[in-house]
Amino acid sequence: MTYKVKLQVFEGPLDLLLFLIKKNEVNIHDIPISQITEQYLQYLDLMKMLDLNIAGEFLVMAATLMHIKSKMLLPPDESELAEGEEIDPREELVRKLLEYKRFKEAASQLQDMEKKQKDIFVRPASEDMPDDLKEAGSDEVFFEASIFDLITAFKKVLKEIPKETFYNVVKDEVTVSEKIHHIFHLLVKEPALSFFTLFKDAKSKIEIIAIFLAILELIRMKEITARQDSPFSDIMIVRNMEKVHPETRQGENNDAGKPTAG
């Protein structure tokens, strides 16, 4: 599969490490480097398999983690022990993570302030908005799923799909473009769907990958958002009602809506 997804807000290696630290509920000052390194490499392998546009920084971080892991397996430096200043190999990484975490939290606070400012003038709920989202109201808090949340859910899909599915020979070619249109049409009928629902009829590993790449592409196009009620909870794929174009709205009335890339 040669389709390569390039996300404008693709998180970097430090984001992945913070994600894994939070997901594993470990102390950032005492990172279980062997466990985190293993999981980091697993995510890297999945990203390569999906042919995502991986920046070189991910590979540099992988090498850094492997170096730290090897240093922690070796006996401590005698010169450091003599001076009574044994240096933790993780110290520099922890410093970078804490500094990056502070910047992310500050950026998040600024973003929240911007959203609150926009919400001063309340806009009436769209008639096309799903009832469950209407009832939730503007006070309902949603978390936008990160790329790593999506990859985690994708890992779960691969794990739960029956093994025979991976060996099915599908004669018809599966393309990401077709899956983009298929997902869009599903969301025309039902504007909010569970992430896992989109994979339930997949008949091959290639089709599963195509569906996932289609989801990423629709997110990049801002046609959909991936939401969670809380961090690491189930992901809902929600259609972006602000991007419903007149021709699409007319198509919906005729049960023949067509996606328009914005």
C-alpha positions in Angstrom: 0.0 0.0 0.0 1.7 3.2 -1.2 -0.8 5.7 0.3 1.0 8.0 2.7 -0.8 10.1 5.3 0.7 13.4 6.3 -1.0 14.9 9.3 -0.5 18.6 9.9 -0.6 18.2 13.7 1.3 15.0 13.9 2.8 14.5 17.4 6.5 13.9 17.9 8.5 11.4 19.9 8.3 13.3 23.2 4.5 13.2 22.8 4.6 9.5 22.3 6.8 9.0 25.4 4.4 11.2 27.5 1.5 9.2 26.2 3.1 5.9 27.2 4.1 7.2 30.6 0.5 8.4 31.3 -1.0 5.3 29.8 1.2 3.0 32.0 0.6 5.2 35.1 4.3 5.4 35.9 6.4 8.1 37.6 8.0 10.4 35.0 11.0 10.7 37.4 11.4 6.9 37.6 10.7 5.7 34.0 10.8 1.9 33.6 13.0 2.3 30.6 12.9 -1.3 29.4 9.1 -1.4 29.4 8.7 2.0 27.8 11.4 1.3 25.2 9.7 -1.9 24.2 6.3 -0.2 23.8 7.8 2.7 21.9 9.4 0.4 19.4 6.0 -1.4 19.0 4.3 1.9 18.1 7.1 2.7 15.7 6.7 -0.6 14.0 3.0 0.0 13.6 3.6 3.5 12.2 6.0 2.1 9.7 3.5 -0.6 8.7 0.9 2.0 8.2 3.4 4.0 6.0 2.8 7.1 8.1 5.1 10.0 7.4 7.5 9.4 10.3 10.0 12.1 11.1 13.6 11.3 11.7 13.2 12.4 15.3 11.3 9.2 16.1 14.2 7.1 15.0 16.7 9.3 16.9 14.5 8.9 20.1 14.4 5.1 19.5 18.3 5.0 19.4 18.4 7.2 22.6 16.1 4.9 24.5 18.1 1.9 23.4 21.3 3.6 24.5 19.8 4.5 27.9 18.5 0.9 28.3 22.0 -0.5 27.6 23.7 1.9 30.0 21.3 0.9 32.8 22.1 -2.8 32.2 25.9 -2.1 32.6 27.5 -1.7 36.0 28.0 1.9 37.2 31.1 3.9 36.2 33.7 3.5 39.0 34.8 7.1 38.6 31.3 8.3 39.3 31.0 6.0 42.3 34.4 7.3 43.7 33.1 10.8 43.5 29.8 9.8 45.1 27.9 11.2 42.1 26.3 8.4 40.2 24.4 9.8 37.3 21.1 8.3 36.3 21.2 7.6 32.5 17.6 8.7 32.3 18.2 12.2 33.8 18.6 14.1 30.6 15.5 12.5 29.0 13.4 13.2 32.1 14.5 16.9 32.0 13.5 17.2 28.4 10.1 15.5 29.0 9.3 17.8 32.0 10.2 20.9 30.0 8.2 19.7 27.0 5.3 18.8 29.3 5.3 22.3 30.7 5.1 23.9 27.3 2.3 21.5 26.2 0.3 22.4 29.3 0.8 26.1 28.8 -0.3 25.7 25.1 -3.3 23.7 26.2 -4.4 26.4 28.7 -4.1 29.1 26.0 -6.2 27.0 23.7 -8.8 26.5 26.4 -8.9 30.3 26.9 -9.4 30.8 23.2 -12.3 28.3 23.1 -14.0 30.0 26.1 -13.7 33.3 24.4 -15.4 32.0 21.3 -18.2 30.5 23.4 -19.2 33.9 24.8 -21.8 34.2 22.0 -23.6 30.9 22.0 -24.6 29.6 18.6 -27.9 27.6 18.3 -27.4 23.8 17.8 -27.4 22.8 14.2 -30.5 20.8 13.0 -28.1 18.2 11.6 -26.3 17.7 14.9 -26.8 14.3 16.5 -29.4 14.4 19.3 -26.9 13.1 21.8 -24.5 15.9 21.1 -27.4 18.5 21.2 -28.5 17.3 24.6 -24.9 17.4 25.9 -24.8 21.2 25.5 -21.8 23.5 25.3 -20.7 22.5 28.8 -20.0 18.9 27.8 -16.3 18.2 27.8 -14.7 16.1 25.0 -11.1 15.1 24.6 -9.8 15.0 21.1 -8.0 11.7 20.5 -4.4 11.9 19.6 -2.7 10.0 16.9 -1.4 7.6 19.6 -4.9 7.1 21.0 -5.9 6.1 17.5 -2.9 3.8 17.0 -3.7 2.2 20.4 -7.3 1.5 19.2 -5.9 0.2 15.9 -3.7 -2.2 17.8 -6.8 -3.5 19.6 -8.6 -4.0 16.3 -5.7 -6.1 14.9 -5.6 -8.1 18.1 -9.3 -8.9 18.2 -9.8 -9.6 14.5 -9.9 -13.5 14.0 -6.7 -14.9 12.6 -8.4 -16.3 9.5 -9.3 -12.7 8.5 -5.6 -12.0 7.9 -5.3 -14.9 5.4 -8.4 -14.1 3.4 -7.6 -13.5 -0.3 -9.6 -10.6 -1.5 -9.8 -10.3 -5.3 -11.2 -6.8 -5.4 -8.5 -4.1 -4.8 -9.0 -2.1 -1.6 -8.1 1.6 -1.8 -8.0 4.3 0.9 -10.0 6.6 -1.4 -12.9 4.1 -1.5 -12.8 3.8 2.3 -12.8 7.6 2.7 -16.1 7.8 0.7 -17.5 4.7 2.5 -16.9 6.2 6.0 -18.2 9.6 4.9 -21.4 8.0 3.6 -21.8 6.1 6.9 -21.5 9.4 8.8 -24.1 11.1 6.6 -26.6 8.5 7.9 -25.3 8.5 11.5 -23.0 11.5 12.3 -21.3 9.7 15.3 -20.0 6.2 15.2 -17.8 4.0 17.4 -14.2 3.7 16.1 -14.5 -0.1 16.3 -17.8 -0.2 14.3 -15.9 1.0 11.2 -13.8 -2.2 11.2 -16.5 -4.9 11.9 -17.0 -5.9 8.3 -13.3 -5.9 7.3 -12.3 -9.0 5.4 -8.5 -8.7 5.2 -5.6 -7.0 6.9 -5.1 -4.7 3.9 -8.7 -3.6 4.3 -8.2 -2.9 8.0 -5.2 -0.8 7.2 -7.0 1.1 4.5 -9.9 1.9 6.8 -7.5 3.3 9.5 -5.6 5.4 6.9 -9.0 6.7 5.6 -9.9 7.8 9.2 -6.6 9.6 9.5 -7.1 11.3 6.1 -10.6 12.4 7.0 -9.2 13.9 10.3 -6.6 15.7 8.3 -9.2 17.1 6.0 -11.2 18.2 9.1 -14.2 16.3 7.9 -14.3 14.3 11.1 -13.0 14.4 14.7 -12.0 11.6 17.0 -13.4 12.2 20.5 -13.1 10.6 23.9 -15.2 11.2 27.0 -12.0 10.8 29.1 -8.3 10.1 28.4 -7.8 6.5 27.0 -11.6 5.8 26.8 -13.4 4.5 23.8 -13.1 6.6 20.6 -16.1 8.1 18.8 -15.7 9.2 15.2 -17.9 12.3 14.8 -18.7 14.2 11.6 -17.7 17.8 11.5 -21.1 19.6 10.9 -19.4 22.9 10.3 -18.1 21.4 7.0 -21.5 20.3 5.6 -21.6 21.9 2.2 -24.8 22.9 0.4 -24.4 20.2 -2.3 -23.8 17.6 0.4 -26.8 18.7 2.4 -28.9 18.4 -0.8 -27.5 14.9 -1.4 -28.4 13.9 2.1 -32.0 14.8 1.5 -31.9 12.4 -1.5 -30.0 9.7 0.5 -27.1 10.1 -1.9 -24.7 12.4 0.0 -21.2 12.8 -1.5 -18.1 13.9 0.4 -16.5 17.2 -0.5 -12.9 17.7 0.4 -12.5 21.1 2.0 
